[in-house]
Amino acid sequence: MSRGMAGMVLFIASEIMLFGGLFAAYFFVRNQATEWPPGEIEHIAGWELPAILTAILISSSITAHFGILGVKSGNQNLFKIGIALAVALGSAFIAGQIYEWFVLMDEGLTAESGVYGSTFYLITGFHGAHVIAGLCMLVVVLARATQRDFTAGRHLFADAAVLYWHFVDVVWVFVFSVVYLLSQ
């Protein structure tokens, strides 16, 4: 493993600890509550939109993976198409999250709605920030790909960016399962 990839793996390990702390706090607070969600707070509108967003995000990870396979095999077109689709799907995910937040805020669920609203927005917000960071990395990869900056033998940054993107997707599966499905 190259030093650059080892650095990304260590960075992702630190991010796993961050999300582990967020989930630990969520479970602690939830365990202390007599009812979850609290009676005065409307339940999260539903799991349908987040399920669609989950499918979109997983699809983006698959397309990014095919993009990396493309650059490793010397297929620049597959590389660019895969990364471009990942950026488009990741952007659709973020747009869907923003839409959901506005809907929930209109229904009265805000970060000031108590511990339920706070933990919901904290976890989904931290994840959203990580998706945006991953999208920024993928946009840089795409911009460099248009300049043919990556080759079958030189693609570390692209590989590391896609690894981070996979991490962000896996974290979302946990967020979706815990925050949406287990809260029903």
Secondary structure, DSSP 8 states (H G I E B T S, - for coil): --HHHHHHHHHHHHHHHHHHHHHHHHHHHHHH-SSSS-TTS---S-SHHHHHHHHHHHHHHHHHHHHHHHHHTT-HHHHHHHHHHHHHHHHHHHHHHHHHHHHHHHTT--TTS-HHHHHHHHHHHHHHHHHHHHHHHHHHHHHHHHTT---SS--HHHHHHHHHHHHHHHHHHHHIIIIIITT-
